[in-house]
Amino acid sequence: MESELRKKISKEIDKFSFLNLITFFISMYCLILIKDMNSFIKESYNSIEINDNVLKSEIEEIYNNLKNKSDINFKSIEKLNRFAELNHSDIKKLQSQITRGSKRFD
């Protein structure tokens, strides 16, 4: 009777260990997928370039103003709004790249 109980306990421990092992490998696979998606999103984000030199200098000026903790005036806010409007197509392009890239992980 005692040996049967030991066998049952041993089987249950083996089942539990096997399930833990499977869970471990599945979680590692998920972590790898998440890491791949994060790197893909970062690469896509970094691929957007600002081609307009005037706009680039305005953005740098705004950044320097913020960096120097000077007051943000309405002109700076207007420049930021203009930047957001001009790069709307780039944002849409990035969104479509991310959507296409996420389909590869499905």
TIVO-2410 file (N, C-alpha, C; in nm, 3 decimals):
# residues 106
REC num residu      c1      c2      c3 atome chaine
REC   1      M   0.082  -0.119   0.000     N      A
REC   1      M   0.000   0.000   0.000    CA      A
REC   1      M   0.087   0.127   0.000     C      A
REC   2      E   0.191   0.123   0.080     N      A
REC   2      E   0.279   0.239   0.087    CA      A
REC   2      E   0.352   0.261  -0.045     C      A
REC   3      S   0.390   0.154  -0.110     N      A
REC   3      S   0.460   0.168  -0.238    CA      A
REC   3      S   0.366   0.222  -0.346     C      A
REC   4      E   0.238   0.185  -0.341     N      A
REC   4      E   0.140   0.240  -0.437    CA      A
REC   4      E   0.124   0.390  -0.417     C      A
REC   5      L   0.119   0.429  -0.292     N      A
REC   5      L   0.107   0.571  -0.261    CA      A
REC   5      L   0.230   0.647  -0.310     C      A
REC   6      R   0.346   0.590  -0.292     N      A
REC   6      R   0.469   0.653  -0.341    CA      A
REC   6      R   0.467   0.664  -0.493     C      A
REC   7      K   0.420   0.559  -0.560     N      A
REC   7      K   0.411   0.563  -0.706    CA      A
REC   7      K   0.315   0.671  -0.753     C      A
REC   8      K   0.199   0.682  -0.685     N      A
REC   8      K   0.102   0.787  -0.722    CA      A
REC   8      K   0.162   0.926  -0.703     C      A
REC   9      I   0.226   0.943  -0.588     N      A
REC   9      I   0.288   1.073  -0.560    CA      A
REC   9      I   0.397   1.102  -0.662     C      A
REC  10      S   0.475   1.002  -0.695     N      A
REC  10      S   0.580   1.018  -0.794    CA      A
REC  10      S   0.523   1.056  -0.931     C      A
REC  11      K   0.413   0.993  -0.971     N      A
REC  11      K   0.349   1.026  -1.099    CA      A
REC  11      K   0.299   1.169  -1.099     C      A
REC  12      E   0.236   1.210  -0.989     N      A
REC  12      E   0.184   1.346  -0.980    CA      A
REC  12      E   0.298   1.449  -0.987     C      A
REC  13      I   0.406   1.419  -0.920     N      A
REC  13      I   0.522   1.510  -0.924    CA      A
REC  13      I   0.578   1.516  -1.066     C      A
REC  14      D   0.584   1.403  -1.133     N      A
REC  14      D   0.633   1.401  -1.271    CA      A
REC  14      D   0.543   1.482  -1.363     C      A
REC  15      K   0.410   1.466  -1.346     N      A
REC  15      K   0.315   1.545  -1.426    CA      A
REC  15      K   0.336   1.694  -1.401     C      A
REC  16      F   0.346   1.729  -1.273     N      A
REC  16      F   0.363   1.869  -1.237    CA      A
REC  16      F   0.493   1.925  -1.295     C      A
REC  17      S   0.600   1.849  -1.287     N      A
REC  17      S   0.729   1.892  -1.341    CA      A
REC  17      S   0.722   1.910  -1.492     C      A
REC  18      F   0.655   1.818  -1.558     N      A
REC  18      F   0.640   1.827  -1.703    CA      A
REC  18      F   0.560   1.950  -1.742     C      A
REC  19      L   0.451   1.977  -1.669     N      A
REC  19      L   0.370   2.097  -1.698    CA      A
REC  19      L   0.451   2.224  -1.672     C      A
REC  20      N   0.530   2.224  -1.567     N      A
REC  20      N   0.616   2.340  -1.541    CA      A
REC  20      N   0.717   2.360  -1.653     C      A
REC  21      L   0.771   2.252  -1.703     N      A
REC  21      L   0.868   2.259  -1.811    CA      A
REC  21      L   0.803   2.315  -1.938     C      A
REC  22      I   0.684   2.267  -1.970     N      A
REC  22      I   0.611   2.318  -2.087    CA      A
REC  22      I   0.580   2.466  -2.069     C      A
REC  23      T   0.532   2.503  -1.950     N      A
REC  23      T   0.502   2.643  -1.922    CA      A
REC  23      T   0.626   2.730  -1.936     C      A
REC  24      F   0.738   2.681  -1.890     N      A
REC  24      F   0.863   2.756  -1.901    CA      A
REC  24      F   0.898   2.782  -2.047     C      A
REC  25      F   0.891   2.678  -2.132     N      A
REC  25      F   0.928   2.696  -2.272    CA      A
REC  25      F   0.829   2.787  -2.345     C      A
REC  26      I   0.703   2.777  -2.312     N      A
REC  26      I   0.603   2.866  -2.374    CA      A
REC  26      I   0.630   3.010  -2.332     C      A
REC  27      S   0.659   3.032  -2.205     N      A
REC  27      S   0.686   3.169  -2.160    CA      A
REC  27      S   0.813   3.224  -2.223     C      A
REC  28      M   0.915   3.141  -2.241     N      A
REC  28      M   1.037   3.186  -2.309    CA      A
REC  28      M   1.008   3.225  -2.454     C      A
REC  29      Y   0.926   3.144  -2.521     N      A
REC  29      Y   0.890   3.174  -2.659    CA      A
REC  29      Y   0.814   3.307  -2.666     C      A
REC  30      C   0.722   3.329  -2.573     N      A
REC  30      C   0.647   3.455  -2.571    CA      A
REC  30      C   0.741   3.574  -2.546     C      A
REC  31      L   0.836   3.557  -2.456     N      A
REC  31      L   0.931   3.666  -2.430    CA      A
REC  31      L   1.015   3.698  -2.553     C      A
REC  32      I   1.053   3.595  -2.627     N      A
REC  32      I   1.130   3.618  -2.750    CA      A
REC  32      I   1.045   3.693  -2.852     C      A
REC  33      L   0.917   3.655  -2.864     N      A
REC  33      L   0.828   3.726  -2.957    CA      A
REC  33      L   0.811   3.872  -2.917     C      A
REC  34      I   0.793   3.896  -2.788     N      A
REC  34      I   0.777   4.034  -2.741    CA      A
REC  34      I   0.904   4.114  -2.768     C      A
REC  35      K   1.019   4.055  -2.744     N      A
REC  35      K   1.146   4.124  -2.771    CA      A
REC  35      K   1.159   4.156  -2.920     C      A
REC  36      D   1.123   4.060  -3.007     N      A
REC  36      D   1.128   4.084  -3.151    CA      A
REC  36      D   1.034   4.196  -3.192     C      A
REC  37      M   0.914   4.197  -3.136     N      A
REC  37      M   0.818   4.303  -3.171    CA      A
REC  37      M   0.869   4.438  -3.125     C      A
REC  38      N   0.924   4.445  -3.003     N      A
REC  38      N   0.977   4.572  -2.953    CA      A
REC  38      N   1.089   4.623  -3.041     C      A
REC  39      S   1.180   4.536  -3.080     N      A
REC  39      S   1.291   4.580  -3.166    CA      A
REC  39      S   1.239   4.623  -3.302     C      A
REC  40      F   1.137   4.553  -3.355     N      A
REC  40      F   1.080   4.592  -3.484    CA      A
REC  40      F   1.016   4.730  -3.476     C      A
REC  41      I   0.942   4.755  -3.367     N      A
REC  41      I   0.877   4.886  -3.351    CA      A
REC  41      I   0.982   4.995  -3.338     C      A
REC  42      K   1.089   4.970  -3.262     N      A
REC  42      K   1.195   5.071  -3.248    CA      A
REC  42      K   1.263   5.098  -3.381     C      A
REC  43      E   1.289   4.994  -3.458     N      A
REC  43      E   1.352   5.013  -3.589    CA      A
REC  43      E   1.261   5.093  -3.681     C      A
REC  44      S   1.132   5.064  -3.679     N      A
REC  44      S   1.038   5.137  -3.763    CA      A
REC  44      S   1.031   5.282  -3.721     C      A
REC  45      Y   1.029   5.307  -3.590     N      A
REC  45      Y   1.022   5.443  -3.540    CA      A
REC  45      Y   1.148   5.520  -3.578     C      A
REC  46      N   1.263   5.457  -3.567     N      A
REC  46      N   1.389   5.525  -3.600    CA      A
REC  46      N   1.405   5.548  -3.750     C      A
REC  47      S   1.330   5.475  -3.832     N      A
REC  47      S   1.344   5.491  -3.977    CA      A
REC  47      S   1.275   5.616  -4.030     C      A
REC  48      I   1.189   5.679  -3.948     N      A
REC  48      I   1.123   5.802  -3.992    CA      A
REC  48      I   1.225   5.916  -3.984     C      A
REC  49      E   1.244   5.982  -4.094     N      A
REC  49      E   1.339   6.092  -4.099    CA      A
REC  49      E   1.266   6.221  -4.133     C      A
REC  50      I   1.317   6.329  -4.080     N      A
REC  50      I   1.260   6.460  -4.112    CA      A
REC  50      I   1.340   6.516  -4.228     C      A
REC  51      N   1.273   6.533  -4.343     N      A
REC  51      N   1.343   6.577  -4.463    CA      A
REC  51      N   1.348   6.729  -4.476     C      A
REC  52      D   1.258   6.798  -4.413     N      A
REC  52      D   1.251   6.942  -4.425    CA      A
REC  52      D   1.352   7.005  -4.327     C      A
REC  53      N   1.456   7.069  -4.381     N      A
REC  53      N   1.561   7.126  -4.296    CA      A
REC  53      N   1.511   7.242  -4.212     C      A
REC  54      V   1.420   7.322  -4.267     N      A
REC  54      V   1.365   7.435  -4.192    CA      A
REC  54      V   1.287   7.382  -4.072     C      A
REC  55      L   1.206   7.282  -4.098     N      A
REC  55      L   1.126   7.223  -3.991    CA      A
REC  55      L   1.217   7.158  -3.886     C      A
REC  56      K   1.323   7.096  -3.933     N      A
REC  56      K   1.418   7.032  -3.842    CA      A
REC  56      K   1.482   7.137  -3.750     C      A
REC  57      S   1.520   7.250  -3.806     N      A
REC  57      S   1.581   7.355  -3.724    CA      A
REC  57      S   1.481   7.413  -3.625     C      A
REC  58      E   1.353   7.424  -3.667     N      A
REC  58      E   1.250   7.474  -3.575    CA      A
REC  58      E   1.230   7.378  -3.459     C      A
REC  59      I   1.231   7.250  -3.489     N      A
REC  59      I   1.215   7.150  -3.382    CA      A
REC  59      I   1.333   7.155  -3.287     C      A
REC  60      E   1.452   7.169  -3.340     N      A
REC  60      E   1.571   7.181  -3.255    CA      A
REC  60      E   1.564   7.306  -3.168     C      A
REC  61      E   1.512   7.415  -3.224     N      A
REC  61      E   1.497   7.539  -3.148    CA      A
REC  61      E   1.398   7.519  -3.033     C      A
REC  62      I   1.287   7.453  -3.063     N      A
REC  62      I   1.188   7.426  -2.958    CA      A
REC  62      I   1.249   7.338  -2.850     C      A
REC  63      Y   1.321   7.236  -2.893     N      A
REC  63      Y   1.385   7.145  -2.797    CA      A
REC  63      Y   1.484   7.221  -2.708     C      A
REC  64      N   1.563   7.308  -2.768     N      A
REC  64      N   1.660   7.385  -2.690    CA      A
REC  64      N   1.591   7.477  -2.591     C      A
REC  65      N   1.478   7.536  -2.633     N      A
REC  65      N   1.401   7.621  -2.542    CA      A
REC  65      N   1.351   7.540  -2.423     C      A
REC  66      L   1.301   7.421  -2.452     N      A
REC  66      L   1.252   7.335  -2.343    CA      A
REC  66      L   1.368   7.289  -2.256     C      A
REC  67      K   1.480   7.260  -2.320     N      A
REC  67      K   1.598   7.213  -2.247    CA      A
REC  67      K   1.650   7.320  -2.152     C      A
REC  68      N   1.645   7.444  -2.197     N      A
REC  68      N   1.692   7.555  -2.115    CA      A
REC  68      N   1.586   7.603  -2.016     C      A
REC  69      K   1.474   7.533  -2.012     N      A
REC  69      K   1.363   7.563  -1.921    CA      A
REC  69      K   1.310   7.704  -1.941     C      A
REC  70      S   1.317   7.753  -2.062     N      A
REC  70      S   1.258   7.883  -2.088    CA      A
REC  70      S   1.107   7.866  -2.107     C      A
REC  71      D   1.036   7.976  -2.106     N      A
REC  71      D   0.890   7.969  -2.120    CA      A
REC  71      D   0.853   7.925  -2.260     C      A
REC  72      I   0.748   7.843  -2.265     N      A
REC  72      I   0.694   7.801  -2.395    CA      A
REC  72      I   0.595   7.908  -2.437     C      A
REC  73      N   0.619   7.967  -2.551     N      A
REC  73      N   0.525   8.067  -2.598    CA      A
REC  73      N   0.434   8.007  -2.705     C      A
REC  74      F   0.336   8.085  -2.748     N      A
REC  74      F   0.240   8.034  -2.845    CA      A
REC  74      F   0.306   8.002  -2.979     C      A
REC  75      K   0.410   8.075  -3.013     N      A
REC  75      K   0.479   8.048  -3.139    CA      A
REC  75      K   0.539   7.908  -3.139     C      A
REC  76      S   0.597   7.869  -3.029     N      A
REC  76      S   0.654   7.734  -3.019    CA      A
REC  76      S   0.545   7.628  -3.031     C      A
REC  77      I   0.431   7.654  -2.969     N      A
REC  77      I   0.321   7.559  -2.977    CA      A
REC  77      I   0.270   7.548  -3.120     C      A
REC  78      E   0.263   7.662  -3.190     N      A
REC  78      E   0.221   7.659  -3.331    CA      A
REC  78      E   0.320   7.579  -3.415     C      A
REC  79      K   0.448   7.595  -3.388     N      A
REC  79      K   0.549   7.519  -3.463    CA      A
REC  79      K   0.534   7.369  -3.438     C      A
REC  80      L   0.508   7.332  -3.313     N      A
REC  80      L   0.487   7.190  -3.283    CA      A
REC  80      L   0.363   7.136  -3.354     C      A
REC  81      N   0.257   7.216  -3.358     N      A
REC  81      N   0.136   7.174  -3.429    CA      A
REC  81      N   0.164   7.156  -3.577     C      A
REC  82      R   0.242   7.247  -3.635     N      A
REC  82      R   0.276   7.236  -3.776    CA      A
REC  82      R   0.357   7.109  -3.803     C      A
REC  83      F   0.450   7.079  -3.713     N      A
REC  83      F   0.528   6.956  -3.726    CA      A
REC  83      F   0.436   6.833  -3.723     C      A
REC  84      A   0.341   6.833  -3.632     N      A
REC  84      A   0.249   6.719  -3.621    CA      A
REC  84      A   0.166   6.704  -3.748     C      A
REC  85      E   0.123   6.814  -3.806     N      A
REC  85      E   0.042   6.806  -3.929    CA      A
REC  85      E   0.126   6.759  -4.047     C      A
REC  86      L   0.249   6.808  -4.058     N      A
REC  86      L   0.332   6.772  -4.172    CA      A
REC  86      L   0.375   6.626  -4.169     C      A
REC  87      N   0.391   6.570  -4.052     N      A
REC  87      N   0.438   6.433  -4.043    CA      A
REC  87      N   0.326   6.332  -4.025     C      A
REC  88      H   0.203   6.374  -4.049     N      A
REC  88      H   0.090   6.282  -4.035    CA      A
REC  88      H   0.105   6.163  -4.130     C      A
REC  89      S   0.153   6.187  -4.251     N      A
REC  89      S   0.171   6.077  -4.346    CA      A
REC  89      S   0.280   5.981  -4.299     C      A
REC  90      D   0.387   6.034  -4.237     N      A
REC  90      D   0.491   5.947  -4.183    CA      A
REC  90      D   0.438   5.861  -4.069     C      A
REC  91      I   0.351   5.920  -3.987     N      A
REC  91      I   0.293   5.844  -3.877    CA      A
REC  91      I   0.204   5.733  -3.932     C      A
REC  92      K   0.126   5.764  -4.035     N      A
REC  92      K   0.041   5.661  -4.098    CA      A
REC  92      K   0.128   5.551  -4.158     C      A
REC  93      K   0.241   5.590  -4.219     N      A
REC  93      K   0.331   5.492  -4.279    CA      A
REC  93      K   0.388   5.400  -4.171     C      A
REC  94      L   0.428   5.457  -4.058     N      A
REC  94      L   0.479   5.377  -3.947    CA      A
REC  94      L   0.373   5.283  -3.894     C      A
REC  95      Q   0.251   5.333  -3.883     N      A
REC  95      Q   0.141   5.251  -3.833    CA      A
REC  95      Q   0.117   5.131  -3.924     C      A
REC  96      S   0.122   5.154  -4.055     N      A
REC  96      S   0.101   5.042  -4.147    CA      A
REC  96      S   0.218   4.944  -4.142     C      A
REC  97      Q   0.342   4.994  -4.122     N      A
REC  97      Q   0.457   4.905  -4.109    CA      A
REC  97      Q   0.444   4.817  -3.985     C      A
REC  98      I   0.401   4.877  -3.875     N      A
REC  98      I   0.384   4.801  -3.751    CA      A
REC  98      I   0.274   4.697  -3.768     C      A
REC  99      T   0.165   4.735  -3.834     N      A
REC  99      T   0.056   4.641  -3.856    CA      A
REC  99      T   0.103   4.525  -3.942     C      A
REC 100      R   0.177   4.555  -4.048     N      A
REC 100      R   0.229   4.447  -4.134    CA      A
REC 100      R   0.326   4.359  -4.057     C      A
REC 101      G   0.409   4.420  -3.975     N      A
REC 101      G   0.507   4.344  -3.898    CA      A
REC 101      G   0.442   4.258  -3.791     C      A
REC 102      S   0.333   4.307  -3.732     N      A
REC 102      S   0.268   4.227  -3.628    CA      A
REC 102      S   0.196   4.107  -3.686     C      A
REC 103      K   0.159   4.113  -3.814     N      A
REC 103      K   0.094   3.998  -3.877    CA      A
REC 103      K   0.191   3.882  -3.890     C      A
REC 104      R   0.320   3.914  -3.896     N      A
REC 104      R   0.420   3.809  -3.910    CA      A
REC 104      R   0.431   3.728  -3.782     C      A
REC 105      F   0.386   3.783  -3.668     N      A
REC 105      F   0.392   3.710  -3.542    CA      A
REC 105      F   0.264   3.634  -3.511     C      A
REC 106      D   0.162   3.648  -3.595     N      A
REC 106      D   0.035   3.577  -3.570    CA      A
REC 106      D   0.046   3.430  -3.600     C      A
***
